Amino acid sequence: MKKSELIDQLAKDYPHLYHRDIEKVVDVFYNSISEALANGQRVELRGFGAFSTKERGPRIGRNPKNGERVAVPRKKSVYYKPGKELKERINSSN
């Protein structure tokens, strides 16, 4: 589901709310998660999962076109761990 699809679905589920207000709420939600992760914080949504960042050290990689060795700098990546309820819900639908 894309962000625009989420907004449209929420607008259908809550017709008494303006579409622009729903869009603002979703933007605040996304931006809050992004900002917290950028500041090194962990974000936990009970029942859904937890987002955190992990630092990956520098390494030597290879250019897939020509096989040359390339230095890949240290960087952070987002890590997601699903919550127990989400796992159970996904596995029970099979």
C-alpha positions in Angstrom: 0.0 0.0 0.0 1.3 3.4 -1.0 1.0 6.5 1.1 -1.6 7.9 -1.2 -3.6 4.7 -1.0 -3.4 4.8 2.8 -4.8 8.4 2.8 -7.6 7.4 0.4 -8.5 4.4 2.6 -8.6 6.5 5.7 -10.8 9.1 3.9 -13.3 6.3 3.0 -13.3 4.9 6.6 -13.7 8.3 8.1 -15.9 10.4 5.7 -16.5 13.1 8.4 -12.8 14.1 8.1 -11.4 16.3 5.4 -9.0 14.6 3.0 -6.4 17.4 3.5 -6.6 16.8 7.3 -6.0 13.1 6.9 -3.1 13.9 4.6 -1.6 16.2 7.3 -1.9 13.5 10.0 -0.2 10.9 7.8 2.6 13.3 7.0 3.1 14.1 10.7 3.2 10.4 11.5 5.7 9.6 8.7 7.9 12.7 9.5 7.9 11.9 13.2 9.2 8.4 12.6 11.8 9.6 10.1 13.0 12.3 12.4 13.3 10.0 15.4 15.3 7.5 13.3 17.5 10.2 12.0 18.2 11.2 15.6 19.2 7.6 16.5 16.0 6.8 18.4 14.0 3.6 18.3 10.4 3.8 17.2 8.0 1.1 18.6 4.4 0.7 17.5 2.9 -1.9 19.8 1.5 -4.8 17.9 3.0 -3.7 14.6 6.7 -3.6 15.2 9.8 -1.6 15.9 12.0 0.5 13.7 15.7 1.2 14.6 18.9 2.0 12.8 22.0 -0.1 12.6 25.4 1.1 11.6 27.2 -0.8 8.9 30.9 -0.4 8.9 33.1 0.5 5.9 33.9 -2.2 3.5 35.4 -3.0 0.1 32.7 -3.7 -2.6 32.9 -4.4 -6.3 31.5 -2.5 -9.2 29.1 -5.0 -10.9 29.8 -3.6 -14.4 33.6 -3.9 -14.4 34.5 -5.8 -11.2 36.7 -2.9 -9.9 37.1 -2.7 -6.1 35.2 0.2 -4.6 35.5 1.6 -1.1 32.0 1.7 0.5 31.9 4.1 3.4 30.3 3.5 6.8 26.5 4.1 6.8 23.3 3.6 8.8 20.4 1.5 7.6 16.9 1.1 8.9 16.0 -2.1 10.6 12.5 -3.3 11.2 11.4 -6.0 13.5 7.7 -7.1 13.3 5.7 -7.3 16.4 4.2 -10.5 17.8 0.6 -9.6 17.0 1.5 -8.7 13.4 3.3 -12.0 12.9 0.4 -13.9 14.4 -2.1 -12.1 12.1 -0.1 -12.7 9.0 0.4 -16.4 9.8 -3.2 -17.0 10.7 -4.5 -15.8 7.3 -2.9 -18.8 5.5 
